[in-house]
Amino acid sequence: MLRLRFWLLLLTNALIAQALPTQERRDADFASVRTELAHDRSGKRRDPLDKYFHESTFHPHYDGRFAASKLPEEQRKPALTALVQTYFSTMSTIGAQTWIMHGSLLGWYWNRRIMPWDSDVDVQMSEDGMRELAGYYNMTMHNFDFPSMEGDRRGKGRGDAKGKRRSYMIEVNPHYTNASTADLHNVIDARWIDTETGLFIDITTLRRDREAEARGYKGHMYSKDKHLILEDDIFPLRDSVFEGMPVKIPYAYAELLEGEYGRKALARSSVENHRWDRERMEWVKIV
Amino acid sequence: MAGHHETPSDPESSRYSDSNAPHHAHQTPRPLIDLIPTDWKNLGDHQHTDDSDDDQFFCAEKASPWKDWQSPRMARWPQKLLVPRRVQRHLIIYLVILVTVWATWKWYLRPAWQEREAMEKALRPKAVNKGMFGSNLRPDFTDMVMVKKMDSDLLPGAGERRRLIFVGDVHGCKDELVTLLAKVDFQRTRDHLILTGDIVAKGPDSAGVVSLARDLGASCVRGNHDDRVLLSAAQAASHSQPSIEQEKSAVAAALGKHNLRWLRECPVILNVGDVPGMGEILVAHAGLVPGVPLERQDPFETMNMRSIDLETRVPSEEHPVKEKGTIGWEMLWNYYQKSQPSKKRQTVVYGHNSKRGLNIQEYSKGLDTGCVKGGKLTALVVDSGGRQSYVSVACKKRGGYK
């Protein structure tokens, strides 16, 4: 009798457990975040299963959940500028320490602007900053009102006569807690996404290399996209301006650029079908 | 083998000493042939017995016959060449000259010539059009003064007895700075002190050095360590994140508000102005790129450079490596100044390169003699006639503070 009661109890417990809703880790898929599009253009289907962020099917620098095609070149530039401005403004409010790197740093070096042939923006973030984003800001939307913007796809729609409203989203890769560079499909820790155009900023965390530190190499750091960086080259950060916004610049910006792009990148007068105009201080397309 | 060389091996000197011997006063006719000493015949054996280590002697002689080429036995072998003796002797001299000339060419003249050629090429206007360092919009930072012109009242005018005292990388070594100023007989009313950067950090008393400099009304430039300290201070003040650079933050905290404000006003480049007999003097902590105007010099490079790339004129904090096509920035600077009309030539006073040490050239004066590492603290004294002298004091603590 006692035995039967035990089994009955076990059975009811099992049934209750199954009926309770469980928390399941899942992607922010097209259905859950879609704005205007009818079809998903994210590359989710062809991507490996453990990859979290999916680049669009038409271009790796667009999010296919929010855009169906590339922006025309004359619209891309203002959209990227707005992306940078809104990102740094938001991060400054949040208090997450972030700074520009790689191609964007090179653009800053030449004239404090995004290089006209660049279709992405590179930033890095401190470990504390990323923890803050993941803990309190994941999947949050941030709205900005713009007087008017050439990059607008729809031309009409939301917004009033004064200007347009745009929504940007912070999305953190749940794999950011995995510090291993062997996690090849999740090297980007978070994204700042323009839900209007599908353009985004890749955010990577600059992590302390604890293995190297254990071996006695103090101040060795890395990001999951396999950039090895010395702490002394990044910190203390400098205050400058990029695309008209106050931004942080790595301490040894010139050494970082020389190391990544070579000395010529700091001196050349033409590159990527553009030439440097010394009077206007900008890259001009060679026609 | 020392004994080997000391043995009398010249037959001539033996003959003369024989002829002066007293028994020759009798003038007994003796065949001249007898006057020739024969000691040398036994010389080899004699030495052999003298040498305590027979094996070693034997081996060494065999290994290097040139060691005793003067000794008759060795001198005899060229006779087999059937060349007159005088020519034989000259042959060796010629050989030595030839080797010397070849070595001078290979290790001195040719590299110097090649370097000159490379510098010449680097400074050609054609190269500038291909892309040259300093074409960009100069990076600009909050709380950083790029170029400052020194008050011309502080300059030693012609006929005056005023002096400028430049001191390199003090690094918080206050006692040494005080000793050095006493040694050059520094007088506030007459002399003006200019610090060439890296005034603080590493050493024992950063705050003391800045306070003293403020008291003396000194001029200064920002060094890479000053820069780090100032940035750390700004980071701590903005409450954003605790600074990782704890050492620099500690220095910033020790300096205090007023000292930090003074340090922040130190420009990256100080234009001292014209000194009679020396021309225009500039002060920068690490160096300047020739051919780039002061207002276009990159702040990071100005505080950190050691070498410069000949092709692009892009500087780097790395030491020069010939294989990489880089040379010391001061080499190109001096070469460039000499190519300019004499009125336009500029002299840079700098520090930063303690590994290289005192590095005085016509248009560049490197003053970092590594005081904080246990070296010296050096001052360049320039008087109203443009005469320069160097005075230094040793680090008080043996082995340095770091």
Contacts between the chains, C-beta under 8 A, distances in Angstrom:
chain1	res1	chain2	res2	distance
A	95	B	240	6.3
A	97	B	240	5.7
A	97	B	241	5.0
A	108	B	139	7.6
A	109	B	136	6.0
A	109	B	139	6.6
A	110	B	136	4.6
A	110	B	137	6.7
A	111	B	136	6.8
A	111	B	137	4.4
A	112	B	137	6.4
A	112	B	139	8.0
A	112	B	140	7.9
A	126	B	241	6.3
A	128	B	241	6.0
A	129	B	241	7.9
A	231	B	244	6.3
A	235	B	243	7.4
A	235	B	244	5.2
A	235	B	245	5.7
A	236	B	228	6.1
A	236	B	231	3.7
A	236	B	232	4.8
A	236	B	234	7.6
A	236	B	235	5.2
A	236	B	243	6.5
A	236	B	245	5.6
A	236	B	248	7.1
A	237	B	231	7.2
A	237	B	235	6.9
A	238	B	141	5.1
A	238	B	142	7.9
A	238	B	231	6.3
A	239	B	141	6.0
A	239	B	142	3.9
A	239	B	143	7.3
A	239	B	234	7.3
A	240	B	139	6.6
A	240	B	140	6.3
A	240	B	141	5.4
A	240	B	142	7.2
A	241	B	140	7.3
A	246	B	142	7.9
A	249	B	139	7.6
A	249	B	141	7.6
A	251	B	228	7.3
A	251	B	231	6.9
A	252	B	300	6.6
A	252	B	304	7.6
A	252	B	317	8.0
A	253	B	139	7.1
A	253	B	300	6.3
A	254	B	298	6.3
A	254	B	300	4.7
A	254	B	301	5.7
A	254	B	304	7.8
A	255	B	300	7.8
A	255	B	304	7.7
A	255	B	316	7.3
A	255	B	317	6.3
A	258	B	314	6.9
A	258	B	316	6.3
A	263	B	309	5.0
A	263	B	311	7.7
A	263	B	312	5.1
A	263	B	314	4.1
A	263	B	316	7.6
A	264	B	131	7.1
A	264	B	312	5.9
A	264	B	314	7.9
A	266	B	133	6.1
A	266	B	136	7.4
A	266	B	312	7.2
A	266	B	314	5.0
A	267	B	131	4.7
A	267	B	132	5.5
A	267	B	133	4.8
A	267	B	135	7.0
A	267	B	312	3.8
A	267	B	313	6.9
A	267	B	314	5.4
A	268	B	131	4.1
A	269	B	129	7.1
A	269	B	130	6.6
A	269	B	131	3.9
A	269	B	132	7.8
A	269	B	135	6.6
A	270	B	131	7.4
A	276	B	131	7.7
A	276	B	135	6.0
A	276	B	136	8.0
A	278	B	135	5.8
A	281	B	136	7.8
A	281	B	137	4.7
